[in-house]
Structures are given as structure tokens and as C-alpha cells.
Amino acid sequence: MRRIIEFYCTECQTYFDIKLNTSLNGSRRVHCPKCKHIHYRKVEDGKITDTRFNERDPNDILIEDICPMPSSCRDHQKETVLTTEGNLSSESFMRRLWFDIFNVAT
């Protein structure tokens, strides 16, 4: 199963989405698709944690790269709501974006 994780780049102040397998674990280099800044993070059960690591950490034998598509970049954070199944949905973000683009009153 895959999950979409929203990530924020502190270098260029951009939000972007990353698709991760829920069974993914270990150290990863997350590359910002806009400015190419590298974030060193630990991944646990398909979730990017706030735990950072040093690339030269001898305990990390395998360090992989996560390189999202540039089309996943945006200036604003997604608004998320829970669906009836308890999953996160970006419906409210997309709805607001639609109304903002076409200047429709909500």
C-alpha cells in the first residue's frame, strides 16, 4: 500500500508530495524538486519522521534517495480532512483552489 506524504522544504519554502510504500523503513535523502536541497530523514513504516541523520553515519549501510516530481510543488500547505474511512483527503484544498482560480464565491 502507498501513502502520500506532504513535505516542506525549509530552503525554498515549498511544499511537495512524496508517495511512499507503507512498509518502507530506513534512512533516506529527500530531494526538493524545486531547489534540489537534500533533507536527511529517517522513514518508519512509510512515514517521514523528524529524525535527521548524518550521511556518514556508520549504522546506516543503505541510504536511498527520494526524488519527487517537480509537478508536486506548491506554495501552500494542503488542508486535510478525514474521510468517513478515516483516511486523509485533500478535497478541501482542491475545492478552495478551484474557487480561487475561477473567482467563484463559496
N, C-alpha and C positions, 0 to 999 in steps of 0.2 A: 504494500500500500504506500502511496505517496502523499505527502502533505506539502502545502505551500507555506513558506515562512517569509515574513516580511523582515527585511534587514535595513539598517540605517548606516550610511557612510558618514563618519564624522569629518572627513576631509573635504568633501564637496557638498555636504548637507543634502544628500539624495536618498530617497527610499527606493528599494528594489525588492523583487520577489525571487525566492530560491525554492526550487522543487526538490524535496529530499525524500528518500526512502525512509519509512518509519523504523527500519531495523539498522539504520546507519549509526555507527559509533566511531569515535577516534578523533584525531587531530586533523583539522582541515584549514587550508588557506582560502579565505573567501575574497575573491577579486571583485572590486566595484566595477560594474560595466561602464560607468561614466568616466571616472578619473583613474581607474586602474590601481587604486590604493589597495593594499593587501591587509586583510584583517586575519589575525591568527586566533582561531577559536577551536574549542572542543565541542564535539557533537555527541549527544547522548540520546539514543532512541529516536533519531530523526529530528531532534530539536537542537538548534544552535544555542549554546549556553553563553553566559557572560565570562566564562573561564578562558583566559588567554594562555598562550604557551609561547615558549621561545623556540624558534625554528631549529636551534641546535640542542634541544632537549634530548639527552641520550635515551630516555624512556620511550620516546616516540620513534619507532622504527619506520612506520609508514605514515607519511603525511601526504594527503591528496589535495588537489585544487578543486574549488567550486567556482565556475565561471558562468554567471548568469548572462542572459541575452540583454543587449542594450535596450531592447523594447520594453523590458520590465521596469525601467527607471521612471520615477515620478517625483514631483516636488513636494507632494503632500502625503501624509500618512493615511493609510486606508482606515475607514471607520469599519469596525467589525461588529456584527450582531450574531447571536446564536440562532441557529435554525431549530426546528422542532426536534431534530435528531441530536441536538447538542453540538453540532459542528459549527465552525466559524464560517461566516458568509461575508462577502464584500458587496452584497446587494445595495446597501445604503450608500456606499461610496460611489458606485457606478450610477445609481439613481441621481444623486446630487450632482455628479459630474455632467450627466446628460442635461439636467435642468440648467446648470451653469453655462454650458456651451450654447444651448438654444434659447437662453433667456426666458425660460418658461417659469411662471410663478408656481410655487408649490402649495 
